[in-house]
């Protein structure tokens, strides 16, 4: 394991400095959360010792300028006073330009009635991530409202080859273009799919920022998720992605629930729906979302699919999502599950060791941050996961 006080191995890879997922930008969050300013400073310097990337084609919440700015705002809350104000002002100017360019390209693509890519709108690389940063750092602004208005438009149905599809229907997934995905795909995950926009729309609304059609957009996404829900009422689950044929027939090839991960599994999908229900003041939907995670954490078949401790797709992510959901829950069942989940995480670490990588999403940094579940984050770092509410 790379020591989180040793920057030497990452210093040789400049692109990692501005990487929130694997590099210095994410690792600094742990030291800032622990109020270890002296330890955080070398990681903060790594972020800015090379020119900060603000290329619209490659920059998003987890890479480049937005990732650096997100961490610098965390530093401000950790220290209790503005940090690097000139650098942040410059970064925000570039982020504003980046966001406006991304919005223009996205609206042009919708105007042409063409399928897009998930990276246009998702949390990790797309406009949802940019919106999450804007809400996290600045609250209600005109630029955030422009992002929300785009996400509302993204939920409006489109006609693809004579067939009505959700507006977020995308090419892919990834580079895959085999027959199953020739008609595109619908992605449900919070990291790369439509529950990322759902969570952002809901969180913004709960904080008093709403644009025309926002609540209707939340309803449209929730209705789609309802149509694709599988399993029983006590233990429902959702597929990570669906093909055009599955969407058309409302059938799912996936034989059962996937691993209960933040990125694609029940924890992230259920939290997004709980946040939506809170925004809509829909108690029935809220109870259903919470039941989904209650069923998940009591389902050994699902839990057996967790093979690492990570925040992205391991025990740490499940624990942290459960804690955030428990804090808003209508009853205490999720809160009651937290000690057992914490024990499962610790047992996994005891038997298999910590992740060998240092980063936030798949490394030890995320595990250590998630292990603090139960204490409100000083730095508000979990805004990058859209779990905070």
C-alpha positions as CSV (number, residue, x, y, z in Angstrom):
1,X,0.0,0.0,0.0
2,X,1.2,3.5,-0.8
3,X,1.6,5.5,2.4
4,X,-0.8,8.5,2.4
5,X,2.0,10.7,3.6
6,X,4.3,9.8,0.7
7,X,3.7,11.7,-2.6
8,X,6.8,10.3,-4.4
9,X,5.1,7.5,-6.4
10,X,2.3,9.8,-7.6
11,X,4.5,12.8,-8.2
12,X,6.0,11.0,-11.2
13,X,2.5,10.9,-12.8
14,X,1.4,14.6,-13.3
15,X,-2.1,13.7,-14.5
16,X,-2.8,12.1,-11.1
17,X,-2.4,15.4,-9.3
18,X,-5.7,16.6,-10.7
19,X,-7.5,13.3,-10.3
20,X,-10.2,13.1,-7.7
21,X,-10.8,9.4,-8.1
22,X,-7.3,8.0,-7.9
23,X,-4.9,10.9,-7.4
24,X,-3.8,13.8,-5.2
25,X,-7.1,15.7,-5.4
26,X,-8.9,12.9,-3.7
27,X,-6.2,11.9,-1.2
28,X,-5.9,15.5,0.1
29,X,-9.6,15.2,1.2
30,X,-8.7,12.7,3.8
31,X,-6.1,14.9,5.4
32,X,-8.3,17.9,5.2
33,X,-11.2,15.9,6.8
34,X,-8.8,15.0,9.6
35,X,-7.8,18.7,9.9
36,X,-4.2,17.6,9.2
37,X,-3.2,20.7,7.3
38,X,0.6,20.1,7.3
39,X,0.0,16.6,5.8
40,X,-2.5,17.9,3.3
41,X,-0.3,20.6,1.9
42,X,2.0,18.4,-0.2
43,X,-1.0,16.8,-1.9
44,X,-2.5,20.2,-2.5
45,X,0.8,21.3,-4.1
46,X,0.7,18.3,-6.4
47,X,-2.6,19.4,-7.7
48,X,-1.3,22.8,-8.8
49,X,2.4,22.2,-9.7
50,X,1.4,21.5,-13.3
51,X,-1.0,23.6,-15.4
52,X,-4.5,22.8,-14.4
53,X,-6.6,21.2,-17.2
54,X,-9.8,22.9,-18.2
55,X,-10.4,21.1,-21.5
56,X,-14.1,20.6,-22.0
57,X,-13.4,17.2,-23.7
58,X,-11.5,15.8,-20.7
59,X,-12.4,17.8,-17.6
60,X,-15.1,17.0,-15.2
61,X,-15.8,16.7,-11.5
62,X,-13.2,13.9,-11.2
63,X,-10.5,15.3,-13.4
64,X,-8.9,18.6,-14.1
65,X,-10.1,22.0,-13.0
66,X,-13.3,21.0,-11.3
67,X,-11.5,18.3,-9.3
68,X,-8.9,20.8,-8.1
69,X,-11.5,23.4,-7.2
70,X,-13.6,20.9,-5.3
71,X,-10.7,20.0,-3.1
72,X,-9.7,23.6,-2.6
73,X,-13.2,24.4,-1.4
74,X,-12.8,21.4,1.0
75,X,-9.6,23.0,2.3
76,X,-11.6,26.2,3.0
77,X,-14.1,24.4,5.2
78,X,-11.4,22.3,6.9
79,X,-9.3,25.4,7.9
80,X,-12.3,27.6,8.6
81,X,-11.2,30.5,6.3
82,X,-10.8,31.1,2.6
83,X,-7.8,29.2,1.1
84,X,-6.1,30.1,-2.2
85,X,-8.9,32.6,-3.1
86,X,-7.0,33.9,-6.2
87,X,-6.5,30.4,-7.5
88,X,-10.2,29.5,-6.9
89,X,-11.4,32.6,-8.7
90,X,-9.3,31.7,-11.7
91,X,-10.5,28.1,-11.6
92,X,-14.1,29.1,-11.4
93,X,-13.7,31.4,-14.4
94,X,-12.4,28.4,-16.4
95,X,-15.1,26.1,-15.0
96,X,-17.8,28.6,-16.0
97,X,-16.4,28.6,-19.6
98,X,-16.1,24.8,-19.6
99,X,-19.6,24.4,-18.4
100,X,-21.1,26.8,-20.9
101,X,-19.2,25.0,-23.7
102,X,-20.5,21.6,-22.5
103,X,-24.0,22.9,-22.3
104,X,-23.9,24.4,-25.8
105,X,-22.7,21.1,-27.2
106,X,-25.3,19.1,-25.3
107,X,-28.2,21.3,-26.4
108,X,-27.0,21.2,-30.0
109,X,-26.9,17.4,-29.8
110,X,-30.5,17.3,-28.5
111,X,-31.6,19.7,-31.2
112,X,-30.2,17.3,-33.8
113,X,-32.2,14.4,-32.2
114,X,-29.0,12.3,-31.9
115,X,-28.1,9.9,-29.2
116,X,-25.4,11.1,-26.9
117,X,-22.8,9.5,-24.6
118,X,-23.2,9.1,-20.9
119,X,-20.2,11.3,-20.3
120,X,-22.3,14.2,-21.6
121,X,-24.5,14.1,-18.5
122,X,-23.0,11.7,-15.9
123,X,-21.5,12.4,-12.4
124,X,-18.0,11.3,-13.1
125,X,-17.3,13.1,-16.4
126,X,-20.4,15.0,-17.3
127,X,-22.6,18.0,-16.5
128,X,-24.1,16.3,-13.5
129,X,-20.7,16.4,-11.9
130,X,-20.2,20.0,-12.9
131,X,-23.6,20.8,-11.4
132,X,-22.6,18.9,-8.2
133,X,-19.5,21.1,-7.9
134,X,-21.4,24.3,-8.5
135,X,-24.0,23.4,-5.9
136,X,-21.3,22.3,-3.4
137,X,-19.1,25.4,-3.9
138,X,-21.5,28.2,-4.7
139,X,-25.1,27.2,-4.1
140,X,-27.8,28.8,-6.1
141,X,-26.3,30.5,-9.2
142,X,-27.4,31.2,-12.7
143,X,-24.9,28.7,-14.1
144,X,-26.2,25.9,-11.8
145,X,-29.7,26.7,-13.0
146,X,-28.5,26.4,-16.6
147,X,-27.2,22.9,-15.7
148,X,-30.4,21.9,-14.0
149,X,-32.4,23.2,-17.0
150,X,-30.3,21.0,-19.3
151,X,-31.0,18.0,-17.0
152,X,-34.7,18.7,-17.2
153,X,-34.5,18.8,-21.0
154,X,-32.5,15.5,-20.9
155,X,-35.4,13.7,-19.3
156,X,-37.9,14.7,-22.0
157,X,-38.7,11.7,-24.3
158,X,-37.1,11.5,-27.7
159,X,-38.0,9.5,-30.8
160,X,-35.2,7.2,-32.0
161,X,-35.9,5.4,-35.3
162,X,-39.6,5.8,-34.8
163,X,-39.6,4.6,-31.2
164,X,-40.1,6.8,-28.1
165,X,-37.2,6.6,-25.7
166,X,-36.0,8.4,-22.6
167,X,-34.0,11.5,-23.4
168,X,-31.0,10.1,-21.6
169,X,-30.8,7.1,-23.8
170,X,-27.2,6.8,-24.9
171,X,-24.8,5.2,-27.3
172,X,-22.7,2.4,-26.0
173,X,-22.1,1.4,-23.3
174,X,-18.5,2.4,-23.5
175,X,-16.8,1.2,-26.6
176,X,-19.1,-1.8,-26.9
177,X,-21.1,-1.8,-30.1
178,X,-22.1,-5.5,-30.3
179,X,-25.6,-6.4,-31.4
180,X,-27.1,-6.2,-27.9
181,X,-26.2,-2.5,-27.7
182,X,-26.8,-1.5,-31.3
183,X,-29.9,0.4,-30.2
184,X,-28.0,2.2,-27.4
185,X,-28.6,1.7,-23.7
186,X,-30.1,3.1,-20.6
187,X,-27.7,3.4,-17.7
188,X,-29.2,3.4,-14.1
189,X,-26.1,3.8,-12.0
190,X,-25.4,6.9,-9.9
191,X,-21.8,7.2,-11.2
192,X,-22.5,7.0,-14.9
193,X,-26.3,6.8,-15.3
194,X,-29.5,8.6,-14.8
195,X,-29.7,8.3,-11.0
196,X,-26.8,10.8,-10.9
197,X,-29.0,13.5,-12.5
198,X,-31.9,12.4,-10.3
199,X,-29.9,12.9,-7.1
200,X,-28.6,16.3,-8.2
201,X,-32.1,17.5,-9.2
202,X,-33.5,16.3,-5.9
203,X,-30.7,17.8,-3.7
204,X,-30.8,21.1,-5.5
205,X,-34.6,21.3,-5.0
206,X,-34.3,20.4,-1.3
207,X,-31.9,23.3,-1.0
208,X,-34.3,25.7,-2.6
209,X,-32.9,25.8,-6.2
210,X,-35.4,24.7,-8.8
211,X,-36.0,25.5,-12.4
212,X,-39.1,25.1,-14.6
213,X,-40.0,21.4,-15.0
214,X,-37.6,20.2,-12.3
215,X,-40.1,18.2,-10.2
216,X,-41.7,16.8,-13.4
217,X,-38.2,15.6,-14.5
218,X,-37.7,13.9,-11.1
219,X,-41.1,12.2,-11.5
220,X,-40.2,11.0,-15.1
221,X,-36.9,9.4,-13.9
222,X,-38.6,7.7,-11.0
223,X,-41.4,6.3,-13.2
224,X,-38.7,4.8,-15.5
225,X,-37.0,3.2,-12.5
226,X,-40.3,1.9,-11.3
227,X,-40.8,0.2,-14.7
228,X,-37.5,-1.5,-14.4
229,X,-37.6,-2.6,-10.8
230,X,-37.1,-6.3,-10.3
231,X,-37.4,-8.7,-7.3
232,X,-40.0,-8.6,-4.5
233,X,-41.5,-5.7,-2.6
234,X,-39.3,-6.6,0.3
235,X,-36.1,-7.0,-1.7
236,X,-36.3,-5.0,-4.9
237,X,-33.4,-4.4,-7.2
238,X,-32.5,-2.7,-10.5
239,X,-30.3,-3.7,-13.4
240,X,-27.2,-1.5,-14.0
241,X,-27.9,-1.0,-17.7
242,X,-30.6,-2.1,-20.1
243,X,-30.7,-2.6,-23.8
244,X,-33.2,-1.2,-26.3
245,X,-35.0,-4.6,-26.4
246,X,-35.2,-4.8,-22.7
247,X,-36.5,-1.3,-22.5
248,X,-39.1,-1.9,-25.2
249,X,-40.3,-5.2,-23.6
250,X,-39.8,-4.1,-20.0
251,X,-37.8,-7.2,-19.5
252,X,-34.4,-7.6,-17.9
253,X,-31.7,-10.1,-18.9
254,X,-29.8,-9.7,-15.6
255,X,-30.7,-12.8,-13.6
256,X,-30.5,-11.2,-10.2
257,X,-29.2,-8.2,-8.2
258,X,-25.6,-7.2,-8.9
259,X,-23.1,-6.3,-6.2
260,X,-24.5,-3.7,-3.8
261,X,-22.1,-0.9,-4.9
262,X,-22.3,2.8,-4.8
263,X,-21.5,3.2,-8.5
264,X,-24.1,0.8,-10.1
265,X,-25.9,-1.1,-7.4
266,X,-28.8,-0.7,-5.0
267,X,-27.1,1.6,-2.5
268,X,-26.6,4.4,-5.0
269,X,-29.8,3.9,-6.9
270,X,-31.9,3.6,-3.7
271,X,-30.3,6.8,-2.2
272,X,-31.1,8.8,-5.3
273,X,-34.7,7.6,-5.1
274,X,-34.9,8.4,-1.4
275,X,-33.6,12.0,-2.1
276,X,-36.2,12.3,-4.9
277,X,-39.0,11.2,-2.6
278,X,-37.8,13.8,0.0
279,X,-37.9,16.5,-2.7
280,X,-41.3,15.4,-3.8
281,X,-42.6,14.9,-0.3
282,X,-43.7,11.4,-1.4
283,X,-43.6,9.2,1.7
284,X,-44.6,6.0,-0.1
285,X,-41.7,6.3,-2.5
286,X,-39.4,7.1,0.4
287,X,-40.4,4.0,2.2
288,X,-40.0,1.9,-0.9
289,X,-36.4,3.3,-1.5
290,X,-35.5,2.6,2.1
291,X,-36.9,-0.9,1.9
292,X,-34.7,-1.6,-1.1
293,X,-31.6,-0.9,0.9
294,X,-33.0,-2.8,4.0
295,X,-33.5,-5.8,1.8
296,X,-30.1,-5.4,0.3
297,X,-28.2,-5.3,3.5
298,X,-30.0,-8.4,4.8
299,X,-29.5,-10.3,1.6
300,X,-26.4,-12.6,1.8
301,X,-26.6,-13.3,-1.9
302,X,-26.0,-9.7,-2.6
303,X,-23.5,-9.1,0.1
304,X,-21.5,-12.1,-1.1
305,X,-20.8,-10.3,-4.3
306,X,-18.7,-7.6,-2.5
307,X,-15.1,-8.6,-3.0
308,X,-13.2,-5.5,-1.9
309,X,-13.4,-2.7,0.7
310,X,-13.6,0.2,-1.7
311,X,-15.9,3.2,-1.7
312,X,-16.8,2.8,-5.4
313,X,-17.9,-0.9,-5.4
314,X,-17.1,-2.4,-2.1
315,X,-18.0,-2.5,1.6
316,X,-17.1,1.1,2.3
317,X,-19.5,2.4,-0.3
318,X,-22.3,0.3,1.1
319,X,-21.7,1.4,4.7
320,X,-21.5,5.0,3.7
321,X,-24.7,5.0,1.6
322,X,-26.5,3.1,4.3
323,X,-25.5,5.8,6.9
324,X,-26.6,8.6,4.7
325,X,-29.9,6.9,4.0
326,X,-30.4,6.0,7.7
327,X,-30.1,9.7,8.7
328,X,-33.1,10.6,6.5
329,X,-35.1,7.4,7.0
330,X,-38.7,7.0,8.2
331,X,-37.7,4.3,10.7
332,X,-34.6,2.9,12.4
333,X,-34.0,-0.3,10.5
334,X,-31.1,1.1,8.4
335,X,-29.5,2.7,11.5
336,X,-29.8,-0.7,13.2
337,X,-27.8,-2.3,10.3
338,X,-24.9,0.0,10.6
339,X,-22.9,-1.8,13.3
340,X,-23.0,-5.0,11.4
341,X,-22.0,-3.3,8.1
342,X,-19.1,-1.6,9.9
343,X,-18.0,-5.0,11.3
344,X,-18.2,-6.6,7.8
345,X,-15.9,-3.8,6.5
346,X,-13.4,-4.3,9.3
347,X,-13.5,-8.1,8.9
348,X,-12.8,-7.8,5.2
349,X,-9.8,-5.5,5.9
350,X,-8.6,-7.9,8.5
351,X,-8.8,-10.9,6.2
352,X,-7.8,-9.4,2.9
353,X,-5.9,-6.2,3.8
354,X,-6.7,-2.7,2.7
355,X,-6.8,-1.7,-1.0
356,X,-3.3,-1.4,-2.5
357,X,-4.2,1.8,-4.3
358,X,-4.1,5.1,-2.5
359,X,-7.1,6.9,-4.1
360,X,-10.6,7.9,-3.2
361,X,-12.9,5.7,-5.2
362,X,-11.0,2.4,-5.3
363,X,-8.3,3.0,-2.8
364,X,-7.6,3.3,0.9
365,X,-8.5,7.0,1.0
366,X,-12.1,6.3,0.4
367,X,-12.2,3.4,2.9
368,X,-10.8,5.6,5.6
369,X,-13.3,8.4,4.8
370,X,-16.2,6.0,4.7
371,X,-15.1,4.6,8.1
372,X,-16.0,7.9,9.6
373,X,-19.7,7.3,8.8
374,X,-21.7,8.6,11.7
375,X,-19.9,12.0,11.8
376,X,-21.0,14.8,9.5
377,X,-18.0,15.5,7.2
378,X,-16.2,18.7,8.0
379,X,-15.2,19.2,4.3
380,X,-18.5,18.1,2.8
381,X,-16.4,15.7,0.7
382,X,-19.2,13.3,0.0
383,X,-20.9,15.9,-2.2
384,X,-18.8,14.3,-5.0
385,X,-20.8,11.1,-4.5
386,X,-24.2,12.8,-4.4
387,X,-25.0,10.9,-1.2
388,X,-25.0,13.9,1.1
389,X,-28.5,15.3,0.4
